[in-house]
């Protein structure tokens, strides 16, 4: 047996998948809001004004809050919807989005319950439900590969992006933050497309990879 075969055997063993990898992921989750957050404090991300239309964003915010939002409100609902069905996908989106909004309220020391947060919860539900619904249709047509999953995920992420972004622009008191209306719209859509688009694709890849272990 080659060294590569031994590595894969160890990586995908029952002990590794059932104990070692979950513990490693748990430790990584704890590192994001602590060690990693502090390490990224002075690194800012900026794009040309014609694309971004807003201020520089700290990389620590993108890596921590951005990842949490992407996972809970898009990637997990999309993955669950694709793997199981539209109903469990919708439920996963609801639970994940509620957990994210509660977490943000705690993180920021209490936030006003404006309708933009309801839009985020609805977007999560729709992402999971639409992903499951479209994947069921795709299976009926015999398309079950990664390409079909990516198409499903992109459509679901696009719908979630529109719902989240528009309710934020319409109802959040923080939407413009001293910017003009159209700069605020550009910044909001750029941000949420990055979050939902990227994590929707990750959700599809996760759903495809889950087939390896069935």
C-alpha positions in Angstrom: 0.0 0.0 0.0 1.4 3.4 -1.1 1.8 6.4 1.2 -1.0 8.1 -0.5 -3.4 5.2 0.0 -2.5 5.1 3.7 -3.1 8.9 4.0 -6.6 8.6 2.4 -7.4 5.6 4.5 -6.5 7.5 7.6 -8.3 10.7 6.5 -11.5 8.9 5.7 -11.5 6.4 8.5 -14.4 6.2 10.9 -12.3 7.6 13.8 -11.2 10.5 11.6 -14.6 11.3 10.2 -16.5 10.7 13.5 -14.1 12.2 16.1 -10.9 13.9 14.8 -12.3 16.1 12.0 -15.4 17.3 14.0 -13.1 18.3 16.9 -10.7 20.1 14.5 -13.7 22.0 13.0 -14.9 22.9 16.5 -11.5 24.4 17.4 -11.4 26.3 14.1 -14.8 27.8 14.9 -13.5 29.0 18.2 -10.4 30.5 16.6 -12.4 32.6 14.1 -13.9 35.1 16.6 -10.8 35.2 18.8 -7.2 34.6 17.5 -8.1 35.0 13.8 -10.3 38.0 14.4 -7.5 39.8 16.2 -4.9 38.9 13.6 -6.9 40.4 10.8 -7.9 43.6 12.6 -5.5 45.9 10.6 -6.1 44.4 7.2 -8.8 46.2 5.1 -10.3 45.2 1.8 -11.1 47.9 -0.8 -12.1 47.9 -4.5 -12.4 50.8 -7.0 -15.2 53.2 -6.2 -17.0 52.5 -9.4 -17.3 48.8 -8.4 -17.6 49.1 -4.6 -19.0 52.5 -4.0 -18.3 52.3 -0.2 -15.7 52.4 2.5 -12.9 49.9 3.1 -14.2 46.9 5.1 -11.9 45.2 7.7 -11.0 41.7 6.6 -11.8 40.5 10.1 -15.4 41.4 9.6 -15.6 39.5 6.2 -13.9 36.4 7.6 -16.0 36.2 10.8 -19.4 37.8 10.4 -19.4 37.2 6.6 -18.6 33.5 7.0 -21.2 33.1 9.7 -23.9 34.7 7.6 -22.9 32.8 4.5 -22.9 29.4 6.3 -26.1 29.8 8.3 -28.3 31.7 5.8 -27.1 30.2 2.5 -24.6 27.3 2.4 -26.2 25.0 5.0 -29.8 25.6 3.7 -28.7 25.0 0.1 -26.8 21.9 1.0 -29.6 20.4 3.1 -32.2 21.2 0.4 -30.1 19.6 -2.3 -29.2 16.5 -0.3 -32.7 16.0 1.4 -35.7 17.9 0.1 -37.2 21.4 -0.1 -39.0 21.2 3.3 -35.9 20.4 5.3 -33.9 23.0 3.3 -36.5 25.6 4.1 -36.5 24.6 7.8 -32.6 24.7 7.9 -32.7 28.2 6.3 -35.2 29.4 9.0 -33.3 28.0 11.9 -29.9 29.1 10.6 -31.1 32.7 9.8 -32.8 33.1 13.2 -29.6 31.9 14.9 -27.6 34.4 12.9 -29.9 37.3 13.7 -29.9 36.4 17.4 -26.1 36.1 17.4 -25.7 39.5 15.7 -28.0 41.1 18.3 -25.9 39.6 21.1 -22.6 40.5 19.3 -23.6 44.2 18.8 -25.2 44.5 22.3 -28.7 44.7 21.1 -30.1 45.8 17.7 -33.4 47.2 16.7 -35.8 44.6 15.2 -36.2 46.3 11.8 -37.8 44.5 8.9 -34.5 44.0 7.1 -33.7 41.2 9.6 -37.0 39.6 8.7 -35.9 39.8 5.1 -32.7 37.9 5.9 -34.7 35.1 7.6 -37.1 34.9 4.7 -34.1 34.8 2.3 -32.6 31.8 4.2 -35.8 29.9 4.1 -36.2 30.6 0.4 -32.6 29.5 -0.4 -33.1 26.1 1.2 -36.6 25.6 -0.2 -35.8 26.6 -3.7 -32.6 24.6 -3.8 -34.5 21.4 -2.7 -37.4 22.1 -5.1 -35.2 22.7 -8.1 -32.9 19.7 -7.3 -36.0 17.4 -7.1 -37.0 18.6 -10.6 -33.4 18.1 -11.8 -33.4 14.5 -10.4 -36.6 13.7 -12.2 -34.9 14.7 -15.4 -31.9 12.5 -14.6 -29.5 15.3 -13.7 -27.8 14.6 -10.4 -24.2 15.7 -10.9 -22.2 18.7 -9.7 -23.2 20.9 -12.6 -26.9 20.5 -11.8 -26.2 21.2 -8.1 -24.3 24.4 -9.0 -27.1 25.7 -11.2 -29.6 25.0 -8.4 -27.4 26.7 -5.8 -26.8 29.8 -8.0 -30.5 30.3 -8.6 -31.3 29.9 -4.9 -28.5 32.2 -3.9 -29.7 34.8 -6.4 -33.2 34.9 -4.9 -31.8 35.1 -1.4 -29.5 37.9 -2.4 -32.4 40.0 -3.8 -34.6 39.5 -0.7 -31.8 40.2 1.8 -30.4 43.2 -0.1 -33.6 44.9 -0.9 -35.1 44.6 2.6 -31.8 46.0 3.9 -31.9 48.9 1.5 -35.6 49.7 2.2 -35.8 49.2 5.9 -32.4 49.3 7.6 -31.5 52.6 9.3 -27.8 51.7 8.6 -28.3 51.2 4.8 -26.7 54.5 3.6 -24.2 55.2 6.3 -23.6 58.7 5.0 -23.4 57.6 1.4 -25.6 58.5 -1.5 -28.5 56.2 -2.2 -27.0 54.6 -5.3 -23.6 54.1 -3.6 -25.4 52.4 -0.8 -27.3 50.1 -3.3 -24.0 49.3 -5.0 -22.2 48.5 -1.8 -25.1 46.4 -0.5 -25.5 44.3 -3.6 -21.7 43.8 -4.0 -21.5 42.6 -0.4 -24.5 40.2 -0.5 -23.6 38.8 -3.9 -20.2 38.0 -2.5 -21.7 36.3 0.6 -24.6 34.4 -1.0 -23.0 33.7 -4.3 -19.8 32.3 -2.9 -21.4 30.3 -0.1 -24.2 29.0 -2.3 -21.6 27.5 -4.5 -19.8 26.0 -1.4 -23.2 24.5 -0.4 -23.5 22.8 -3.7 -20.0 21.5 -3.5 -20.7 20.2 0.0 -23.9 18.4 -1.2 -21.9 16.8 -4.0 -19.1 15.7 -1.7 -21.7 14.2 0.7 -22.4 11.6 -1.9 -18.9 10.2 -1.4 -20.0 8.9 2.1 -23.4 7.4 1.3 
